[in-house]
């Protein structure tokens, strides 16, 4: 492959790289010729893309369809206070081009799915997974295996982070480590479980390091190794991985030879069902719980005999924004078992949380103790803020 020449001002910009024997002119040219796709412009994507841009990676693609929210700013350093309300792609492109005008930033303002993943990933040399949900992780993994692209994986949760490189020649893939996704609702997302803001900076930087090593062919990659970081103990440990010959995707006789519906695979209800009234939820504890739309709940709350509106979020979430003006009462999910007596026995109950996951679990527990007229608010307080009352604050 013919490598691009470095311009005169690039020689000054990358002088510290050029001085490294492992990089030099050849390695820096490889970086300039490199094409990297980052899936997600959030906590992991922020340090990752900024360091790749500063390093001189020639083309950086970003897939994201979200907008900047104030709660992102604690960890997503691509974005600033002035960017709240902007799309993350617009904010990211401006920031990266300011870091390095020599870099071509390609925006993909879409939700990555089985219909577009192969087409988008095909144009890049390395794919970096900066997502925070299981359907997209399995989608990225399978697409990388099918295309033969290395997948630089990272994840964060509370105080712990993980980094590895999947889908390399003879190396394991994500499914070799996690053959099946966990039951829906078992692993809370960052919004519900929390994450220390510094942690994705550390993990995303490690992903950037692995990406650069892959592009220039230096060092030993994390392929076949899972690096686990514990921020509370400030410790790293390593787990050896190997390709599973029975893996359904990268095994000797793969059974997954094309992309599938990953929301169904991970037990997440497809968006196409979101508008149906009375649709049961799909998480492990609330699979037969009836859901009510925010519009229908709003109407019922204005009737003469309104339902009891139960908030099962945490106190700090309630303090940031709640539905107290509509009669809501807070009983956190973890306290519900001991406080069942506070739920009126002869009123219908509508349970809500942030997005509808914990509320289905709470509704299931109410049903288990003999309550019958219980519904979970579909989409939670986020949907309420979007569709009923925009003055409600949600974190």
Buried (B, 14 or more C-beta within 10 A) or exposed (E): EEBEEBEEEBEEBBEEBBEEEEBEBEBBBBBBBBBBBBBBBBBBBBBBBBBBBBBBBBBBBBBBEBBBBEBBBEBBBBBBEEBBEBBBBBBBBBBBBEBBEBBEBBBBEBEBBBEBBBEBBEEBBBBBBBBBBBBBBBBBBBBBBBBEBBBBBBBBBBBBBBBBBBBBEEBBBBBBBEEEBEEBBEBEBBBBEEBBEEBBBBBBBBBBBBBBBBBBEBEEBBBBBBBBBEBEEEEEEEEEBEBBEEBBBBBEEBEBEEBEEBBEBBBBBEEEEBEEEEBBBBBBBBBEBBBBBBBBBBEBBEEEEBBBBBBBBBEEBBEEBBBEEBEBBBBBBEEBEEEBEEBEEEEBBBBBBBBBBBBBBBBBBBBEEEBEBBBBBBBBBBBBBEEBBEEBEBB
